[in-house]
């Protein structure tokens, strides 16, 4: 679906940003 095509990269980028924040907090 068109919505999926737009959401997937955005969601991936968001999850990567969240993951980076968690990694920093974990150090």
PDB file with SEQRES, HELIX, SHEET and CRYST1 records, atoms N, CA, C and O in Angstrom:
SEQRES   1 A   27  UNK UNK UNK UNK UNK UNK UNK UNK UNK UNK UNK UNK UNK          
SEQRES   2 A   27  UNK UNK UNK UNK UNK UNK UNK UNK UNK UNK UNK UNK UNK          
SEQRES   3 A   27  UNK                                                          
HELIX    1 AA1 UNK A    2  UNK A   26  1                                  25    
CRYST1    1.000    1.000    1.000  90.00  90.00  90.00 P 1           1          
ATOM      1  N   UNK A   1       0.840  -1.200   0.000  1.00  0.00           N  
ATOM      2  CA  UNK A   1       0.000   0.000   0.000  1.00  0.00           C  
ATOM      3  C   UNK A   1       0.880   1.257   0.000  1.00  0.00           C  
ATOM      4  O   UNK A   1       2.029   1.218   0.440  1.00  0.00           O  
ATOM      5  N   UNK A   2       0.340   2.344  -0.486  1.00  0.00           N  
ATOM      6  CA  UNK A   2       1.109   3.597  -0.536  1.00  0.00           C  
ATOM      7  C   UNK A   2       1.464   4.046   0.881  1.00  0.00           C  
ATOM      8  O   UNK A   2       2.583   4.492   1.134  1.00  0.00           O  
ATOM      9  N   UNK A   3       0.514   3.927   1.796  1.00  0.00           N  
ATOM     10  CA  UNK A   3       0.759   4.331   3.178  1.00  0.00           C  
ATOM     11  C   UNK A   3       1.926   3.543   3.775  1.00  0.00           C  
ATOM     12  O   UNK A   3       2.754   4.103   4.493  1.00  0.00           O  
ATOM     13  N   UNK A   4       1.988   2.244   3.475  1.00  0.00           N  
ATOM     14  CA  UNK A   4       3.070   1.410   4.007  1.00  0.00           C  
ATOM     15  C   UNK A   4       4.422   1.880   3.481  1.00  0.00           C  
ATOM     16  O   UNK A   4       5.402   1.927   4.225  1.00  0.00           O  
ATOM     17  N   UNK A   5       4.472   2.226   2.202  1.00  0.00           N  
ATOM     18  CA  UNK A   5       5.721   2.666   1.581  1.00  0.00           C  
ATOM     19  C   UNK A   5       6.235   3.927   2.274  1.00  0.00           C  
ATOM     20  O   UNK A   5       7.442   4.104   2.439  1.00  0.00           O  
ATOM     21  N   UNK A   6       5.314   4.796   2.675  1.00  0.00           N  
ATOM     22  CA  UNK A   6       5.725   6.033   3.353  1.00  0.00           C  
ATOM     23  C   UNK A   6       6.088   5.756   4.812  1.00  0.00           C  
ATOM     24  O   UNK A   6       7.052   6.320   5.331  1.00  0.00           O  
ATOM     25  N   UNK A   7       5.330   4.901   5.465  1.00  0.00           N  
ATOM     26  CA  UNK A   7       5.535   4.663   6.891  1.00  0.00           C  
ATOM     27  C   UNK A   7       6.778   3.839   7.203  1.00  0.00           C  
ATOM     28  O   UNK A   7       7.483   4.129   8.170  1.00  0.00           O  
ATOM     29  N   UNK A   8       7.056   2.823   6.405  1.00  0.00           N  
ATOM     30  CA  UNK A   8       8.151   1.912   6.733  1.00  0.00           C  
ATOM     31  C   UNK A   8       9.500   2.607   6.921  1.00  0.00           C  
ATOM     32  O   UNK A   8      10.118   2.409   7.967  1.00  0.00           O  
ATOM     33  N   UNK A   9       9.995   3.409   5.972  1.00  0.00           N  
ATOM     34  CA  UNK A   9      11.274   4.077   6.164  1.00  0.00           C  
ATOM     35  C   UNK A   9      11.237   5.019   7.360  1.00  0.00           C  
ATOM     36  O   UNK A   9      12.203   5.104   8.118  1.00  0.00           O  
ATOM     37  N   UNK A  10      10.129   5.721   7.527  1.00  0.00           N  
ATOM     38  CA  UNK A  10      10.001   6.652   8.644  1.00  0.00           C  
ATOM     39  C   UNK A  10      10.055   5.888   9.957  1.00  0.00           C  
ATOM     40  O   UNK A  10      10.747   6.292  10.892  1.00  0.00           O  
ATOM     41  N   UNK A  11       9.320   4.782  10.024  1.00  0.00           N  
ATOM     42  CA  UNK A  11       9.293   3.969  11.240  1.00  0.00           C  
ATOM     43  C   UNK A  11      10.682   3.405  11.527  1.00  0.00           C  
ATOM     44  O   UNK A  11      11.119   3.377  12.677  1.00  0.00           O  
ATOM     45  N   UNK A  12      11.375   2.955  10.477  1.00  0.00           N  
ATOM     46  CA  UNK A  12      12.726   2.398  10.653  1.00  0.00           C  
ATOM     47  C   UNK A  12      13.659   3.470  11.205  1.00  0.00           C  
ATOM     48  O   UNK A  12      14.422   3.216  12.137  1.00  0.00           O  
ATOM     49  N   UNK A  13      13.594   4.671  10.627  1.00  0.00           N  
ATOM     50  CA  UNK A  13      14.451   5.766  11.084  1.00  0.00           C  
ATOM     51  C   UNK A  13      14.136   6.102  12.540  1.00  0.00           C  
ATOM     52  O   UNK A  13      15.037   6.363  13.336  1.00  0.00           O  
ATOM     53  N   UNK A  14      12.850   6.091  12.877  1.00  0.00           N  
ATOM     54  CA  UNK A  14      12.443   6.398  14.246  1.00  0.00           C  
ATOM     55  C   UNK A  14      12.973   5.344  15.209  1.00  0.00           C  
ATOM     56  O   UNK A  14      13.501   5.678  16.270  1.00  0.00           O  
ATOM     57  N   UNK A  15      12.834   4.078  14.845  1.00  0.00           N  
ATOM     58  CA  UNK A  15      13.315   3.000  15.710  1.00  0.00           C  
ATOM     59  C   UNK A  15      14.825   3.080  15.878  1.00  0.00           C  
ATOM     60  O   UNK A  15      15.341   2.813  16.963  1.00  0.00           O  
ATOM     61  N   UNK A  16      15.549   3.449  14.806  1.00  0.00           N  
ATOM     62  CA  UNK A  16      17.005   3.573  14.893  1.00  0.00           C  
ATOM     63  C   UNK A  16      17.375   4.707  15.828  1.00  0.00           C  
ATOM     64  O   UNK A  16      18.322   4.591  16.605  1.00  0.00           O  
ATOM     65  N   UNK A  17      16.624   5.819  15.759  1.00  0.00           N  
ATOM     66  CA  UNK A  17      16.898   6.959  16.636  1.00  0.00           C  
ATOM     67  C   UNK A  17      16.650   6.569  18.086  1.00  0.00           C  
ATOM     68  O   UNK A  17      17.448   6.887  18.967  1.00  0.00           O  
ATOM     69  N   UNK A  18      15.541   5.880  18.329  1.00  0.00           N  
ATOM     70  CA  UNK A  18      15.214   5.433  19.676  1.00  0.00           C  
ATOM     71  C   UNK A  18      16.277   4.462  20.168  1.00  0.00           C  
ATOM     72  O   UNK A  18      16.702   4.533  21.321  1.00  0.00           O  
ATOM     73  N   UNK A  19      16.707   3.556  19.296  1.00  0.00           N  
ATOM     74  CA  UNK A  19      17.729   2.578  19.666  1.00  0.00           C  
ATOM     75  C   UNK A  19      19.029   3.269  20.038  1.00  0.00           C  
ATOM     76  O   UNK A  19      19.696   2.864  20.990  1.00  0.00           O  
ATOM     77  N   UNK A  20      19.402   4.317  19.291  1.00  0.00           N  
ATOM     78  CA  UNK A  20      20.634   5.053  19.569  1.00  0.00           C  
ATOM     79  C   UNK A  20      20.528   5.724  20.936  1.00  0.00           C  
ATOM     80  O   UNK A  20      21.488   5.716  21.706  1.00  0.00           O  
ATOM     81  N   UNK A  21      19.379   6.300  21.238  1.00  0.00           N  
ATOM     82  CA  UNK A  21      19.181   6.948  22.541  1.00  0.00           C  
ATOM     83  C   UNK A  21      19.314   5.926  23.664  1.00  0.00           C  
ATOM     84  O   UNK A  21      19.967   6.191  24.673  1.00  0.00           O  
ATOM     85  N   UNK A  22      18.699   4.760  23.490  1.00  0.00           N  
ATOM     86  CA  UNK A  22      18.760   3.711  24.508  1.00  0.00           C  
ATOM     87  C   UNK A  22      20.204   3.249  24.686  1.00  0.00           C  
ATOM     88  O   UNK A  22      20.646   3.012  25.810  1.00  0.00           O  
ATOM     89  N   UNK A  23      20.938   3.121  23.581  1.00  0.00           N  
ATOM     90  CA  UNK A  23      22.345   2.696  23.666  1.00  0.00           C  
ATOM     91  C   UNK A  23      23.143   3.704  24.488  1.00  0.00           C  
ATOM     92  O   UNK A  23      23.973   3.315  25.310  1.00  0.00           O  
ATOM     93  N   UNK A  24      22.896   4.997  24.271  1.00  0.00           N  
ATOM     94  CA  UNK A  24      23.638   6.030  25.008  1.00  0.00           C  
ATOM     95  C   UNK A  24      23.294   5.967  26.486  1.00  0.00           C  
ATOM     96  O   UNK A  24      24.173   6.090  27.339  1.00  0.00           O  
ATOM     97  N   UNK A  25      22.010   5.773  26.792  1.00  0.00           N  
ATOM     98  CA  UNK A  25      21.587   5.707  28.193  1.00  0.00           C  
ATOM     99  C   UNK A  25      22.149   4.463  28.877  1.00  0.00           C  
ATOM    100  O   UNK A  25      22.389   4.463  30.084  1.00  0.00           O  
ATOM    101  N   UNK A  26      22.354   3.407  28.094  1.00  0.00           N  
ATOM    102  CA  UNK A  26      22.833   2.143  28.665  1.00  0.00           C  
ATOM    103  C   UNK A  26      24.325   2.184  28.989  1.00  0.00           C  
ATOM    104  O   UNK A  26      24.794   1.430  29.842  1.00  0.00           O  
ATOM    105  N   UNK A  27      25.072   3.056  28.314  1.00  0.00           N  
ATOM    106  CA  UNK A  27      26.528   3.092  28.523  1.00  0.00           C  
ATOM    107  C   UNK A  27      26.891   3.553  29.928  1.00  0.00           C  
ATOM    108  O   UNK A  27      28.072   3.638  30.264  1.00  0.00           O  
TER     109      UNK A  27                                                      
END                                                                             
